[in-house]
Amino acid sequence: MSTTVIVVIDGFGVGAMPDAGALRPGDLTADTCGHVLDHCRASLGRPLRLPALGALGLGLVHPHPDLARRTSRPVAVGRAALGYPGADTFAGHQTMMGADFSRVTVAPLAGHLDEVSGALKSAGHLVEPLRGQPLLLVDGAVLVHDNLEADPGINWNASARLDDIPFDRIVSIARTVRAVAPVARVIAVGGHADGALATYVRDGDGGTVGLDTPATGFYRNGGLQVRHLGVDLDHTGQLPDIAARAGLPVTLVGKAADILACEAAVRRPAVATAEVLEHTLTAVQGGRGGQGGLVVANVQESDLAGHQQDTGRYGSVLEQVDVGLTELMGLLTAPGDRLVVTADHGNDPTIGHAYHTREYVPVLIHRPDAAGIELLPDAATLADVGATAAAALGLDVAALTTGATLLGRGRGAP
């Protein structure tokens, strides 16, 4: 049985999509990959060491002096548009697995305060606006607010300090919000902050107001807990569920374990890149009795570095991922094995803000049994990445809600 591994380097865009400047005109210059490479060469005095990404054909998708322009491996390479509005991890992963997110509702919290407040009060909570701003303080501890890390109006958060309230109570409040929210995702967030959360409330784009989560120290101080409550989806039309019903082992690693649905999946949640890579390698090595199967892994620390506008950290994460990709390619050598390296959106740490950036993402496919290099056309949606993985596993691509396989649609390298 063959094994297919999808590694999502969270926030690793390869250049702005044509509509990237609709909300922020400056985002038309977004190029996460190129800008990280440029900055790291200047700061380190050397190029980033990315031999695996070079061998996988990243330099064919995104030409750059610090990336190999040729590869001897029989890869298939291209790039994909996102296929959903904005730039969001949850919507990106759901789309990649075969969901149709093209009509996600964009709704800042300000337009739904009465409805959300009423639902929370009916559930027995004390609810009050914070300093007259369009966000809610629940039970004196939990802020319900616009998510400022994705584009305005795509996600809402319920955030609190774990010193003030247990995480299960934050999740309970988030579930009440989820029941009336029209947005793609309500995120329960608990962590250890450097001070009172109200100190870190600020205005976002598009009339949003929320918590500046990176500034709170949640990502730095350890103990972060997150639960993603997504809009109702038919998960039976997504890749993990289809693979599991076909009898294939499914393993979800890192943030993928938090946001993808599949009851039969083995889940290995992790944030640290080393841990994500270790779980991914273990899943491939174990193969659960030699049955092959599907592994979907998310490397989150690249996205966190983007939010923190820390280009050096971003480069360090890429080098760490590259070592792991080398090991994965050394394991995925059987006919039919596939390693797909891609992303869910961009997050350019040099762009001047802490939001995601709406960029094309790479699609780099290691296929050890192929005869040569295939240059793929631009995919219109990330759903085509999931469909390509489904085809590699011998699954019925038509069972996905949306998506078409990319392989066979390209041309040979010159």
TILO-235661 format. One record per residue: residue in three letters; x, y, z of N, C-alpha, C in turn. Coordinates in steps of 0.05 Angstrom, whole numbers, padded with zeros to 5 digits, always signed. Example, Ala and Ser with C-alpha at 12.3 -4.5 7.8 and 13.67 -1.06 7.14 Angstrom:
<recs>
ALA+00264-00114+00156+00246-00090+00156+00264-00066+00156;SER+00257-00045+00142+00273-00021+00143+00258+00001+00157;
</recs>
This chain:
<recs>
MET+00017-00024+00000+00000+00000+00000+00018+00025+00000;SER+00010+00044-00016+00026+00069-00018+00018+00088+00005;THR+00036+00107+00010+00032+00127+00030+00033+00155+00018;THR+00014+00171+00025+00014+00199+00016+00016+00217+00040;VAL+00036+00235+00040+00039+00254+00062+00036+00282+00051;ILE+00018+00298+00063+00015+00326+00056+00027+00343+00079;VAL+00047+00358+00073+00060+00376+00093+00051+00405+00086;VAL+00036+00417+00103+00027+00444+00100+00046+00463+00116;ILE+00062+00478+00102+00079+00499+00115+00061+00523+00118;ASP+00050+00526+00142+00029+00546+00146+00039+00574+00140;GLY+00025+00589+00123+00032+00616+00116+00054+00619+00096;PHE+00061+00599+00081+00084+00600+00063+00074+00606+00035;GLY+00069+00632+00029+00060+00640+00003+00083+00645-00016;VAL+00077+00645-00042+00098+00649-00062+00091+00672-00081;GLY+00076+00692-00071+00070+00715-00086+00041+00722-00086;ALA+00035+00748-00087+00008+00758-00084-00011+00748-00106;MET-00035+00741-00099-00056+00736-00119-00066+00763-00130;PRO-00078+00763-00153-00086+00789-00165-00105+00805-00148;ASP-00121+00793-00131-00139+00808-00114-00128+00813-00086;ALA-00102+00809-00082-00091+00811-00055-00093+00839-00044;GLY-00095+00860-00061-00096+00887-00051-00124+00898-00047;ALA-00144+00881-00049-00172+00891-00046-00177+00903-00019;LEU-00166+00892+00002-00169+00903+00029-00146+00921+00036;ARG-00122+00912+00031-00098+00928+00037-00081+00930+00012;PRO-00081+00953-00002-00067+00956-00027-00038+00947-00026;GLY-00025+00951-00003+00003+00944+00000+00008+00914-00002;ASP-00013+00898+00001-00010+00869+00000-00005+00859-00028;LEU-00008+00876-00048-00001+00868-00075+00029+00862-00078;THR+00045+00871-00059+00074+00866-00060+00081+00842-00043;ALA+00061+00828-00031+00067+00806-00013+00082+00783-00028;ASP+00102+00772-00015+00117+00750-00026+00132+00737-00002;THR+00118+00721+00012+00130+00709+00037+00156+00695+00031;CYS+00156+00678+00011+00180+00662+00005+00203+00681-00003;GLY+00199+00698-00022+00221+00715-00032+00231+00734-00011;HIS+00213+00746+00004+00222+00766+00024+00237+00752+00047;VAL+00228+00729+00055+00243+00714+00076+00271+00707+00066;LEU+00273+00697+00042+00299+00690+00031+00317+00715+00030;ASP+00307+00737+00020+00323+00762+00018+00332+00771+00045;HIS+00314+00772+00064+00321+00782+00091+00341+00764+00104;CYS+00338+00739+00102+00356+00720+00116+00384+00721+00104;ARG+00386+00724+00078+00412+00727+00065+00426+00752+00076;ALA+00411+00774+00078+00422+00799+00087+00431+00797+00117;SER+00414+00784+00133+00420+00784+00162+00440+00762+00170;LEU+00440+00740+00155+00458+00717+00162+00484+00718+00146;GLY+00484+00733+00125+00508+00733+00108+00510+00708+00091;ARG+00489+00693+00088+00489+00668+00072+00460+00662+00065;PRO+00456+00647+00044+00428+00639+00037+00418+00618+00057;LEU+00392+00617+00060+00380+00596+00075+00387+00569+00063;ARG+00391+00549+00080+00398+00522+00071+00372+00506+00067;LEU+00364+00505+00042+00338+00492+00035+00342+00472+00013;PRO+00360+00452+00016+00365+00433-00006+00340+00416-00013;ALA+00325+00409+00007+00301+00392+00001+00280+00407-00015;LEU+00275+00432-00006+00255+00448-00021+00266+00454-00049;GLY+00292+00457-00052+00303+00460-00078+00299+00435-00095;ALA+00305+00412-00083+00302+00387-00098+00272+00382-00105;LEU+00254+00392-00089+00225+00388-00094+00215+00408-00115;GLY+00233+00427-00124+00225+00444-00146+00215+00471-00138;LEU+00220+00480-00113+00210+00507-00105+00221+00529-00123;GLY+00246+00526-00132+00258+00546-00149+00245+00547-00177;LEU+00232+00526-00185+00217+00526-00211+00191+00541-00208;VAL+00179+00540-00184+00154+00554-00179+00159+00583-00173;HIS+00180+00588-00157+00187+00615-00148+00217+00620-00154;PRO+00224+00628-00178+00252+00632-00184+00265+00653-00165;HIS+00288+00646-00154+00302+00663-00135+00332+00655-00135;PRO+00350+00674-00133+00378+00667-00133+00387+00647-00112;ASP+00372+00645-00090+00379+00627-00068+00365+00600-00070;LEU+00350+00595-00092+00337+00570-00095+00348+00556-00121;ALA+00351+00530-00119+00360+00515-00142+00340+00518-00165;ARG+00350+00523-00189+00333+00527-00213+00328+00501-00227;ARG+00342+00480-00219+00339+00454-00232+00337+00432-00210;THR+00325+00410-00217+00325+00387-00199+00326+00362-00216;SER+00339+00342-00205+00341+00316-00219+00318+00297-00210;ARG+00302+00306-00191+00281+00288-00181+00256+00290-00199;PRO+00241+00268-00202+00217+00268-00219+00193+00280-00204;VAL+00195+00306-00199+00174+00319-00184+00153+00331-00203;ALA+00130+00337-00191+00110+00354-00205+00107+00379-00189;VAL+00109+00402-00202+00110+00428-00187+00091+00448-00200;GLY+00080+00464-00183+00062+00486-00192+00055+00503-00168;ARG+00034+00519-00171+00024+00535-00149-00006+00535-00151;ALA-00019+00542-00128-00048+00541-00126-00058+00568-00116;ALA-00080+00578-00128-00095+00599-00115-00110+00586-00092;LEU-00121+00603-00075-00133+00593-00050-00160+00580-00053;GLY-00177+00592-00069-00203+00580-00074-00224+00586-00052;TYR-00217+00606-00035-00236+00615-00015-00230+00644-00009;PRO-00249+00659+00002-00244+00688+00007-00224+00692+00029;GLY-00209+00714+00027-00190+00721+00048-00166+00703+00048;ALA-00155+00700+00073-00131+00683+00076-00132+00672+00105;ASP-00139+00647+00107-00146+00636+00134-00138+00607+00136;THR-00127+00599+00158-00117+00572+00162-00140+00551+00161;PHE-00161+00557+00176-00183+00538+00177-00196+00534+00149;ALA-00203+00557+00137-00215+00555+00110-00196+00542+00090;GLY-00170+00548+00093-00150+00536+00075-00149+00506+00077;HIS-00148+00496+00102-00146+00467+00106-00172+00453+00098;GLN-00195+00465+00104-00220+00452+00097-00223+00451+00066;THR-00215+00473+00053-00216+00473+00024-00197+00452+00012;MET-00172+00451+00023-00153+00432+00014-00163+00403+00016;MET-00178+00398+00036-00188+00371+00040-00214+00365+00025;GLY-00223+00385+00009-00245+00380-00009-00271+00394-00003;ALA-00272+00412+00017-00296+00427+00023-00298+00451+00004;ASP-00323+00460-00001-00328+00484-00017-00331+00507+00001;PHE-00310+00524+00004-00311+00547+00021-00313+00573+00005;SER-00321+00571-00020-00321+00595-00037-00342+00615-00028;ARG-00361+00607-00011-00382+00626-00002-00381+00630+00028;VAL-00358+00630+00040-00355+00635+00068-00366+00663+00074;THR-00382+00666+00095-00392+00692+00103-00371+00708+00117;VAL-00368+00733+00108-00350+00752+00122-00367+00771+00138;ALA-00363+00770+00165-00381+00785+00183-00366+00795+00207;PRO-00359+00820+00209-00347+00831+00233-00367+00828+00257;LEU-00356+00824+00280-00373+00820+00304-00392+00843+00309;ALA-00383+00867+00302-00399+00891+00308-00428+00889+00298;GLY-00432+00875+00275-00459+00873+00264-00476+00852+00277;HIS-00465+00837+00297-00479+00815+00309-00478+00815+00339;LEU-00472+00838+00351-00469+00839+00380-00494+00832+00395;ASP-00517+00842+00386-00542+00836+00400-00548+00806+00400;GLU-00544+00794+00376-00551+00765+00374-00532+00748+00391;VAL-00506+00754+00391-00486+00739+00407-00491+00744+00436;SER-00495+00769+00444-00500+00776+00472-00525+00762+00482;GLY-00546+00761+00466-00571+00748+00474-00567+00719+00479;ALA-00552+00706+00461-00547+00677+00464-00531+00671+00489;LEU-00511+00688+00495-00495+00683+00519-00511+00688+00545;LYS-00528+00709+00545-00544+00714+00568-00565+00692+00573;SER-00576+00681+00551-00594+00659+00553-00581+00634+00565;ALA-00555+00632+00560-00540+00609+00571-00531+00614+00600;GLY-00538+00637+00611-00532+00642+00639-00507+00658+00644;HIS-00496+00671+00624-00471+00685+00627-00476+00715+00632;LEU-00457+00727+00647-00457+00756+00650-00442+00768+00626;VAL-00456+00786+00612-00444+00797+00587-00445+00827+00588;GLU-00423+00840+00581-00422+00869+00580-00402+00878+00558;PRO-00407+00900+00545-00388+00910+00526-00363+00920+00541;LEU-00340+00919+00528-00316+00928+00540-00311+00957+00532;ARG-00313+00975+00550-00308+01003+00546-00323+01014+00522;GLY-00347+01004+00518-00364+01014+00496-00355+01006+00468;GLN-00336+00988+00467-00325+00979+00441-00342+00955+00431;PRO-00341+00949+00405-00356+00926+00394-00343+00899+00399;LEU-00340+00893+00424-00332+00866+00432-00343+00862+00460;LEU-00344+00837+00469-00359+00830+00493-00341+00818+00514;LEU-00345+00826+00539-00332+00814+00562-00352+00795+00576;VAL-00345+00769+00577-00364+00749+00587-00353+00739+00614;ASP-00371+00739+00634-00364+00729+00661-00339+00743+00672;GLY-00334+00767+00663-00312+00783+00674-00284+00772+00666;ALA-00283+00752+00648-00257+00740+00642-00252+00735+00612;VAL-00273+00729+00597-00270+00720+00569-00278+00742+00550;LEU-00260+00749+00532-00266+00768+00511-00276+00754+00486;VAL-00299+00762+00476-00309+00753+00450-00304+00776+00431;HIS-00288+00770+00410-00278+00792+00394-00272+00783+00365;ASP-00267+00802+00348-00258+00796+00321-00230+00785+00322;ASN-00225+00765+00306-00198+00755+00302-00182+00775+00285;LEU-00160+00784+00295-00144+00804+00280-00121+00792+00264;GLU-00118+00765+00265-00096+00752+00251-00103+00743+00223;ALA-00129+00739+00218-00138+00733+00191-00152+00758+00180;ASP-00160+00757+00155-00174+00780+00144-00199+00787+00160;PRO-00207+00812+00161-00229+00821+00178-00255+00805+00171;GLY-00268+00797+00193-00295+00785+00190-00296+00755+00183;ILE-00272+00742+00181-00272+00714+00174-00275+00697+00199;ASN-00262+00705+00221-00263+00689+00246-00268+00707+00270;TRP-00281+00695+00290-00283+00708+00316-00269+00691+00337;ASN-00260+00704+00358-00246+00690+00380-00261+00693+00406;ALA-00258+00673+00424-00265+00676+00452-00239+00671+00467;SER-00227+00692+00479-00200+00690+00490-00201+00697+00520;ALA-00183+00683+00535-00181+00689+00564-00154+00679+00574;ARG-00147+00690+00597-00123+00681+00611-00130+00656+00627;LEU-00113+00636+00625-00118+00611+00639-00115+00615+00669;ASP-00102+00636+00677-00100+00643+00706-00127+00652+00717;ASP-00145+00660+00699-00171+00671+00708-00194+00651+00705;ILE-00192+00633+00685-00214+00615+00679-00204+00590+00666;PRO-00215+00566+00673-00206+00541+00659-00213+00541+00630;PHE-00197+00526+00615-00201+00526+00586-00228+00514+00578;ASP-00237+00494+00593-00263+00482+00585-00286+00502+00587;ARG-00284+00522+00605-00304+00543+00606-00302+00562+00583;ILE-00277+00568+00574-00273+00584+00550-00286+00570+00526;VAL-00282+00544+00524-00293+00529+00501-00323+00529+00503;SER-00334+00526+00526-00364+00527+00529-00375+00553+00519;ILE-00362+00575+00527-00372+00601+00517-00369+00603+00487;ALA-00347+00593+00476-00342+00594+00447-00364+00578+00433;ARG-00372+00555+00445-00393+00539+00432-00420+00554+00431;THR-00426+00569+00451-00450+00585+00451-00449+00606+00429;VAL-00425+00618+00426-00422+00638+00404-00424+00624+00377;ARG-00412+00601+00375-00412+00586+00350-00440+00580+00340;ALA-00458+00575+00359-00486+00568+00352-00500+00590+00337;VAL-00491+00615+00340-00505+00637+00326-00487+00652+00307;ALA-00461+00644+00305-00442+00658+00288-00445+00650+00259;PRO-00444+00670+00241-00445+00664+00212-00418+00660+00199;VAL-00396+00663+00215-00369+00663+00204-00359+00634+00203;ALA-00336+00631+00188-00325+00604+00184-00316+00591+00209;ARG-00306+00607+00228-00293+00594+00251-00296+00612+00276;VAL-00302+00599+00299-00300+00612+00325-00278+00598+00340;ILE-00258+00612+00350-00234+00600+00361-00233+00606+00391;ALA-00233+00585+00407-00229+00587+00436-00199+00588+00441;VAL-00189+00608+00455-00161+00612+00460-00156+00617+00490;GLY-00139+00601+00502-00131+00605+00530-00100+00605+00532;GLY-00089+00624+00547-00060+00625+00550-00052+00641+00574;HIS-00026+00646+00575-00015+00661+00597-00004+00688+00586;ALA-00017+00709+00594-00011+00736+00583+00008+00751+00601;ASP+00020+00772+00589+00039+00789+00604+00024+00809+00621;GLY-00002+00812+00617-00018+00831+00632-00047+00827+00627;ALA-00064+00845+00636-00093+00843+00632-00099+00844+00602;LEU-00118+00827+00593-00123+00826+00565-00133+00852+00553;ALA-00148+00867+00569-00159+00892+00559-00137+00911+00549;THR-00113+00907+00560-00090+00924+00552-00082+00920+00523;TYR-00089+00896+00512-00080+00889+00486-00102+00890+00465;VAL-00124+00902+00471-00146+00906+00452-00139+00929+00434;ARG-00143+00925+00408-00137+00947+00388-00155+00945+00364;ASP-00156+00966+00349-00171+00967+00325-00157+00951+00303;GLY-00173+00936+00287-00163+00922+00264-00173+00935+00238;ASP-00169+00922+00216-00179+00933+00191-00209+00928+00188;GLY-00221+00943+00170-00249+00938+00163-00268+00942+00186;GLY-00262+00959+00206-00279+00965+00228-00279+00943+00250;THR-00260+00925+00249-00259+00904+00269-00244+00914+00294;VAL-00250+00901+00317-00237+00907+00342-00232+00880+00355;GLY-00207+00876+00365-00202+00851+00378-00177+00851+00394;LEU-00169+00827+00403-00146+00823+00419-00122+00820+00401;ASP-00100+00834+00406-00075+00830+00392-00061+00806+00405;THR-00069+00782+00396-00060+00758+00410-00030+00755+00411;PRO-00015+00760+00389+00014+00758+00392+00026+00776+00413;ALA+00014+00801+00416+00025+00819+00436+00019+00811+00465;THR-00001+00795+00469-00008+00787+00497+00014+00770+00510;GLY+00030+00756+00493+00049+00736+00504+00039+00708+00503;PHE+00014+00704+00494+00003+00677+00492+00021+00657+00477;TYR+00033+00667+00455+00050+00649+00439+00077+00645+00451;ARG+00086+00663+00469+00113+00661+00480+00114+00647+00507;ASN+00093+00648+00522+00094+00642+00550+00088+00613+00557;GLY+00082+00596+00537+00077+00568+00542+00048+00563+00552;GLY+00039+00539+00549+00013+00531+00559-00010+00539+00542;LEU-00005+00548+00517-00027+00557+00499-00046+00534+00494;GLN-00072+00539+00496-00092+00520+00488-00112+00533+00469;VAL-00118+00518+00447-00135+00529+00426-00154+00507+00417;ARG-00179+00515+00412-00199+00497+00401-00213+00512+00378;HIS-00213+00500+00354-00225+00512+00331-00253+00501+00326;LEU-00273+00518+00327-00300+00510+00323-00310+00520+00296;GLY-00310+00502+00276-00315+00510+00249-00345+00509+00243;VAL-00352+00522+00220-00379+00521+00209-00385+00492+00203;ASP-00411+00485+00204-00419+00458+00197-00411+00451+00169;LEU-00398+00428+00165-00390+00419+00139-00398+00389+00136;ASP-00400+00381+00111-00404+00353+00105-00376+00340+00103;HIS-00366+00331+00126-00339+00320+00126-00336+00294+00111;THR-00359+00281+00105-00357+00256+00090-00347+00261+00061;GLY-00348+00286+00052-00338+00293+00026-00310+00304+00026;GLN-00295+00300+00048-00268+00309+00051-00248+00285+00051;LEU-00224+00291+00043-00204+00270+00039-00199+00252+00063;PRO-00196+00262+00088-00190+00244+00110-00212+00224+00114;ASP-00237+00233+00113-00260+00215+00118-00262+00194+00095;ILE-00258+00203+00070-00259+00185+00048-00238+00164+00050;ALA-00213+00172+00057-00191+00153+00061-00197+00133+00083;ALA-00208+00142+00105-00214+00124+00127-00236+00104+00120;ARG-00256+00113+00105-00277+00095+00097-00267+00074+00078;ALA-00246+00080+00064-00234+00061+00045-00215+00041+00060;GLY-00213+00044+00086-00196+00026+00102-00168+00035+00105;LEU-00161+00060+00097-00134+00069+00099-00129+00082+00126;PRO-00106+00078+00138-00099+00093+00162-00096+00123+00156;VAL-00107+00140+00174-00105+00169+00171-00093+00180+00196;THR-00072+00196+00193-00059+00210+00216-00059+00240+00211;LEU-00068+00255+00230-00068+00284+00229-00049+00295+00249;VAL-00030+00312+00240-00008+00321+00257-00008+00351+00259;GLY-00001+00361+00283+00001+00390+00287-00026+00403+00287;LYS-00028+00426+00276-00053+00441+00276-00075+00426+00259;ALA-00066+00409+00240-00085+00393+00225-00102+00375+00244;ALA-00089+00366+00266-00104+00350+00285-00126+00365+00299;ASP-00123+00392+00300-00142+00409+00314-00165+00417+00296;ILE-00161+00419+00270-00181+00432+00254-00193+00414+00232;LEU-00183+00390+00229-00194+00372+00209-00211+00351+00223;ALA-00233+00343+00210-00251+00324+00222-00247+00296+00209;CYS-00244+00276+00226-00244+00248+00217-00243+00231+00242;GLU-00265+00218+00248-00267+00203+00273-00247+00181+00275;ALA-00240+00169+00253-00221+00146+00253-00192+00154+00253;ALA-00186+00180+00251-00158+00188+00249-00143+00186+00275;VAL-00118+00180+00273-00099+00183+00296-00091+00213+00296;ARG-00093+00225+00319-00088+00254+00322-00062+00258+00338;ARG-00044+00275+00327-00019+00281+00340-00017+00312+00340;PRO-00032+00326+00358-00029+00355+00359-00002+00364+00369;ALA+00008+00385+00358+00034+00396+00366+00037+00423+00354;VAL+00053+00440+00367+00060+00467+00356+00090+00467+00348;ALA+00107+00457+00366+00136+00458+00360+00142+00443+00334;THR+00158+00455+00317+00163+00443+00291+00177+00416+00294;ALA+00196+00414+00312+00210+00389+00316+00190+00367+00323;GLU+00170+00373+00340+00151+00353+00347+00132+00346+00324;VAL+00125+00366+00308+00108+00360+00284+00123+00341+00265;LEU+00148+00347+00261+00164+00330+00242+00168+00302+00254;GLU+00173+00300+00280+00176+00274+00292+00151+00257+00290;HIS+00128+00269+00295+00103+00254+00292+00098+00246+00263;THR+00105+00263+00244+00101+00257+00216+00119+00234+00208;LEU+00144+00235+00215+00162+00214+00208+00154+00187+00221;THR+00145+00189+00246+00137+00164+00260+00113+00152+00246;ALA+00094+00169+00237+00070+00158+00224+00078+00144+00198;VAL+00097+00155+00183+00106+00142+00158+00122+00117+00164;GLN+00139+00118+00184+00156+00094+00191+00138+00071+00201;GLY+00119+00078+00217+00101+00058+00229+00083+00046+00208;GLY+00071+00064+00192+00053+00055+00171+00030+00038+00181;ARG+00027+00036+00207+00005+00021+00219+00003-00007+00206;GLY+00024-00023+00209+00022-00050+00198+00028-00052+00169;GLY+00042-00032+00158+00049-00033+00129+00025-00027+00111;GLN+00005-00014+00122-00019-00008+00106-00017+00018+00090;GLY+00005+00032+00092+00007+00058+00079-00012+00077+00091;GLY-00025+00093+00074-00046+00111+00084-00040+00140+00079;LEU-00055+00158+00093-00054+00186+00090-00044+00199+00116;VAL-00025+00218+00113-00015+00234+00135-00018+00263+00126;VAL-00031+00279+00143-00033+00308+00138-00020+00322+00161;ALA+00000+00338+00156+00015+00352+00178+00016+00382+00172;ASN+00012+00397+00193+00014+00426+00192+00037+00436+00208;VAL+00055+00451+00196+00077+00465+00210+00067+00493+00217;GLN+00061+00498+00242+00049+00523+00250+00068+00545+00256;GLU+00093+00538+00264+00111+00559+00273+00119+00578+00251;SER+00117+00570+00226+00122+00590+00204+00100+00611+00205;ASP+00075+00604+00209+00054+00623+00211+00057+00641+00235;LEU+00065+00629+00258+00069+00646+00282+00091+00666+00277;ALA+00112+00658+00263+00134+00677+00257+00124+00700+00240;GLY+00106+00693+00221+00094+00714+00204+00078+00734+00220;HIS+00061+00724+00238+00045+00741+00255+00063+00759+00273;GLN+00085+00748+00282+00103+00763+00299+00122+00781+00283;GLN+00119+00780+00256+00136+00795+00238+00166+00791+00244;ASP+00172+00765+00249+00199+00757+00256+00210+00741+00233;THR+00223+00755+00214+00232+00742+00190+00255+00722+00196;GLY+00272+00729+00215+00293+00710+00222+00282+00684+00233;ARG+00262+00685+00250+00250+00661+00260+00237+00645+00237;TYR+00224+00659+00219+00212+00646+00196+00233+00630+00181;GLY+00255+00642+00175+00276+00628+00161+00287+00604+00176;SER+00289+00607+00202+00299+00584+00218+00279+00561+00217;VAL+00253+00567+00217+00233+00546+00215+00235+00532+00188;LEU+00239+00548+00167+00241+00535+00140+00265+00516+00139;GLU+00287+00524+00151+00311+00506+00150+00305+00480+00166;GLN+00291+00483+00188+00284+00460+00204+00265+00441+00189;VAL+00245+00453+00175+00227+00437+00159+00242+00423+00137;ASP+00261+00437+00125+00275+00426+00102+00289+00400+00110;VAL+00301+00399+00134+00314+00375+00144+00294+00352+00146;GLY+00270+00359+00156+00249+00338+00158+00240+00328+00131;LEU+00238+00346+00111+00230+00338+00085+00250+00319+00072;THR+00276+00324+00077+00297+00306+00068+00292+00278+00079;GLU+00286+00276+00105+00281+00250+00117+00256+00237+00105;LEU+00235+00252+00101+00211+00241+00089+00215+00231+00061;MET+00230+00245+00045+00235+00236+00018+00251+00210+00018;GLY+00269+00207+00039+00284+00182+00042+00267+00158+00050;LEU+00243+00164+00062+00225+00142+00070+00205+00136+00048;LEU+00196+00156+00033+00175+00153+00014+00187+00145-00013;THR+00194+00120-00016+00209+00111-00040+00194+00089-00055;ALA+00172+00079-00045+00157+00058-00058+00141+00069-00081;PRO+00136+00052-00101+00118+00061-00123+00091+00070-00112;GLY+00082+00093-00120+00056+00104-00111+00059+00122-00087;ASP+00081+00122-00073+00085+00141-00051+00085+00169-00061;ARG+00075+00187-00045+00075+00216-00052+00080+00233-00027;LEU+00096+00254-00031+00100+00275-00011+00091+00301-00025;VAL+00070+00313-00013+00060+00338-00024+00066+00361-00005;VAL+00081+00380-00013+00088+00403+00003+00073+00428-00007;THR+00058+00441+00010+00042+00463+00002+00038+00482+00025;ALA+00018+00500+00023+00012+00519+00044-00018+00525+00043;ASP-00028+00541+00062-00056+00547+00063-00062+00577+00057;HIS-00042+00594+00056-00044+00622+00051-00016+00634+00054;GLY-00012+00660+00052+00013+00672+00057+00013+00685+00085;ASN+00037+00693+00094+00040+00708+00119+00067+00722+00118;ASP+00068+00743+00101+00094+00756+00095+00102+00773+00120;PRO+00124+00765+00133+00132+00779+00157+00144+00807+00152;THR+00148+00814+00127+00160+00840+00120+00139+00860+00110;ILE+00114+00852+00109+00094+00869+00096+00085+00893+00112;GLY+00091+00893+00138+00085+00916+00155+00060+00913+00172;HIS+00048+00889+00173+00025+00884+00190+00026+00855+00198;ALA+00009+00847+00217+00010+00820+00228-00012+00802+00217;TYR-00025+00810+00195-00046+00794+00183-00034+00773+00163;HIS-00050+00753+00157-00044+00736+00135-00044+00752+00109;THR-00029+00742+00089-00029+00755+00063-00041+00735+00042;ARG-00056+00747+00024-00070+00730+00004-00051+00725-00019;GLU-00038+00701-00018-00018+00694-00038-00024+00667-00050;TYR-00013+00662-00074-00011+00635-00084+00006+00619-00065;VAL+00003+00593-00066+00019+00575-00050+00033+00554-00067;PRO+00055+00544-00059+00069+00524-00076+00055+00497-00075;VAL+00057+00482-00096+00048+00454-00096+00072+00438-00107;LEU+00086+00424-00088+00110+00410-00095+00105+00380-00089;ILE+00106+00363-00109+00099+00335-00106+00122+00317-00113;HIS+00132+00303-00092+00152+00282-00095+00139+00257-00103;ARG+00147+00245-00126+00134+00221-00136+00156+00202-00147;PRO+00166+00185-00130+00190+00169-00137+00188+00151-00161;ASP+00163+00144-00169+00159+00125-00191+00154+00139-00218;ALA+00156+00166-00218+00150+00180-00243+00174+00181-00262;ALA+00169+00187-00287+00190+00186-00308+00205+00213-00310;GLY+00193+00235-00303+00206+00261-00306+00192+00282-00291;ILE+00200+00307-00297+00188+00330-00283+00163+00339-00298;GLU+00142+00346-00283+00117+00357-00294+00113+00385-00283;LEU+00110+00405-00300+00104+00432-00292+00074+00436-00294;LEU+00062+00440-00271+00032+00440-00269+00022+00468-00275;PRO-00002+00470-00286-00015+00496-00289-00024+00506-00262;ASP-00029+00532-00259-00039+00543-00234-00066+00530-00228;ALA-00068+00519-00204-00094+00508-00194-00111+00531-00185;ALA-00137+00530-00191-00156+00551-00183-00163+00549-00154;THR-00158+00527-00141-00166+00523-00113-00148+00502-00099;LEU-00145+00505-00073-00130+00486-00057-00144+00459-00058;ALA-00169+00458-00065-00183+00432-00066-00170+00413-00086;ASP-00157+00424-00106-00143+00407-00125-00119+00392-00113;VAL-00108+00404-00091-00086+00390-00077-00097+00365-00064;GLY-00119+00367-00050-00131+00344-00038-00140+00323-00058;ALA-00151+00332-00081-00159+00314-00102-00135+00298-00113;THR-00113+00312-00116-00088+00299-00126-00079+00278-00106;ALA-00080+00284-00081-00073+00264-00060-00093+00240-00061;ALA-00118+00246-00065-00138+00224-00066-00132+00205-00089;ALA-00125+00217-00112-00119+00201-00136-00094+00183-00131;ALA-00074+00195-00117-00050+00180-00111-00056+00156-00093;LEU-00076+00158-00076-00083+00136-00058-00103+00117-00071;GLY-00110+00122-00096-00129+00104-00109-00157+00108-00100;LEU-00164+00131-00089-00191+00137-00080-00207+00150-00102;ASP-00233+00151-00099-00252+00162-00118-00252+00192-00115;VAL-00239+00206-00133-00237+00236-00132-00265+00248-00133;ALA-00283+00235-00147-00310+00246-00149-00325+00246-00122;ALA-00315+00231-00102-00328+00230-00076-00323+00256-00060;LEU-00302+00271-00068-00297+00297-00055-00318+00317-00063;THR-00325+00335-00044-00345+00356-00051-00336+00373-00074;THR-00310+00378-00076-00299+00394-00097-00269+00387-00101;GLY-00258+00393-00124-00230+00388-00130-00225+00369-00153;ALA-00203+00374-00167-00196+00357-00190-00166+00352-00189;THR-00157+00328-00196-00129+00322-00194-00112+00339-00213;LEU-00088+00346-00204-00070+00363-00219-00052+00347-00238;LEU-00045+00323-00230-00026+00308-00246-00038+00300-00273;GLY-00021+00302-00293-00031+00297-00320-00041+00321-00335;ARG-00042+00344-00320-00052+00369-00333-00029+00388-00340;GLY-00004+00380-00334+00018+00398-00338+00034+00391-00363;ARG+00059+00400-00363+00077+00395-00386+00104+00388-00375;GLY+00121+00377-00391+00148+00371-00383+00165+00395-00380;ALA+00186+00392-00364+00205+00414-00360+00222+00418-00385;PRO+00229+00443-00393+00245+00447-00416+00274+00437-00412;
</recs>
